[in-house]
């Protein structure tokens, strides 16, 4: 196996071994804490532009299962302590190395992922390069930034996904980098889902007269999605609306709030979220590097808060028939603690008839 290096923007060097695509790559280095779910991580469009580091030491033990893909693979690189080259699962179709080669994603293994995680927690998210030789000049690494993220992650054209069983509702899903399970959760509740690209205008969205509008997750700095924010201003209140992750942030910005970049983000399947007006704490899946500034929320009411750092995890807009959450209710953590939010959205649409 070929030697490789992971070099941080501050010059720290970690020696390891290549797997996946054999090429150099620069990206924003982030860590995720899930013990499993690496397939969903690698195919989550919200990781666009990022080198993903897994804190759990062994990845790939159940191989790669295309049926579990959430979207197109958008990661810039992959960092693990150890990858399993002999996966065991009756659904497995290839190993992790073959998948990364297929997707042209460079990987590095054999590095001290615990030390790397400590560095990111102390310093905050930083850029890095996976390379064959240690660069003398790190200017390109330091200057790297994730840009044009939503336009890169969205679909190219509209598509229709039929309801499972009887069609009860028509939902327009704004694709900012949507995970496939959002569509599936809606379909199994009797929703015909029309997925629209992020370039769709408010007029185009409303022309279809949807029973509800879904705003998806997605990558990048929410404040840069100026066009999408302007469209949300025009459509909110015109039909029941549910936003997830980036959709949550963009709605807050459309309503006059602000967002900021977290030191190292929330990425993993074990983030505790508390109801603000109830007794429950939910275990949630999350993947985001930005958060809504709670103090900036003037329209709507904060519904959930992160139990670790008290960041905003949800906002209700009862007068506008809308609500949003920062976490991922379509993901199976808890294992399905927050799936009721899709039922809530369906109820809002039923109340519109």
C-alpha positions, 0 to 999 in steps of 0.5 A, a space after each residue: 500500500 502507498 504512503 500518503 500524508 494528511 497535512 493541516 493548514 497550520 502545517 501539522 503532518 499525519 502520515 498514513 496509507 492511501 486507499 480509494 482514489 490515488 490523487 491529491 485533494 484539498 478540502 475543509 476537514 470535519 469530523 463525524 462521530 457515528 459508529 456506523 452509517 458511513 454509507 449515508 455519510 459518504 452519500 450525503 450531499 451536505 458534505 460537499 467540499 469537505 474531507 470527512 474524518 470518522 472518529 470511530 476507528 473501524 469503517 467499512 465492515 458491512 461494505 457498501 450497499 447502494 440501496 442505502 445511498 442518500 444522494 450523490 457522493 460529494 465528499 472531497 476526501 475520507 479519513 479513517 483509522 482503519 478500513 475493513 477490506 473483507 466486509 461481511 453483509 448479505 447486502 454488500 455489493 463492494 468494499 469501501 476502497 472500491 467505492 471510493 475509487 469508483 467515486 474518485 474520492 481519495 482516502 487515507 487510513 492509519 492516521 491518529 484520528 483521535 488526535 486529529 479530532 482533538 485538534 479540530 475541537 480545540 482549533 475549530 474546523 480547518 482545511 487540509 490536504 491528502 497528498 503523496 508528498 508534504 507541500 512546502 507552500 500551504 497557500 492553496 490549502 489555507 485559501 480553500 473555501 466551500 463555495 457555490 455549494 447549493 447549486 453544486 448539490 441540487 438536482 438538474 431538473 424536476 422529478 416526480 416521485 409517486 406516493 406509496 399507496 393512495 395519493 393524499 397530498 402533493 408536496 413540492 420538495 426544494 432540493 438544496 442537496 436533499 437526502 433521499 430518505 426525506 422523499 421516502 418518508 413523505 411517500 410512505 405517508 401518501 405524498 406525491 413528491 415533486 423534487 424541484 431544483 434550487 433554482 426554482 422561483 417562487 412563482 414556479 413553486 406556487 404555480 403547481 398549487 402544492 398541498 405542502 412545501 418541503 425545504 431540504 438539507 444541503 451544504 455550505 454557508 446558508 447566508 450565501 444562498 441569497 436567491 433561495 432566501 428571497 424565494 422563501 420570503 415569497 412562498 412562506 405562508 402560502 402553503 404549509 411548510 417544513 424545513 430541515 437543516 439548511 432549509 431551517 437556516 434559510 427560513 430563519 434568514 428569510 424571516 430576518 434572523 442570522 446564522 453563524 459558523 460553529 467552531 467544529 459543527 454537529 456531525 453524528 447520530 447522537 446529538 441530544 435535542 430538548 423540547 422547549 415546551 415539553 419534557 422530552 430529549 430526543 437523540 438526533 442525527 445531525 450534519 451541519 457547520 452553521 447554526 441559527 443565532 437564537 438571539 436573532 429570532 424575532 419571527 416565530 418561536 424556538 421549539 428545540 435546543 441542543 442539550 450540549 451547547 443550547 444552539 437553536 434546533 428548531 423554530 415554529 411559525 404558527 401564523 405562517 403554517 410552517 416549522 423547521 428543525 436543524 436535525 434530521 428526522 428522516 434519519 434512523 437515530 433513537 431509532 426513529 425518535 423524531 419521525 413524528 415531525 413528518 406526521 405533523 407536516 401531513 397534519 398541517 396539509 390536511 388542515 388546509 383542505 
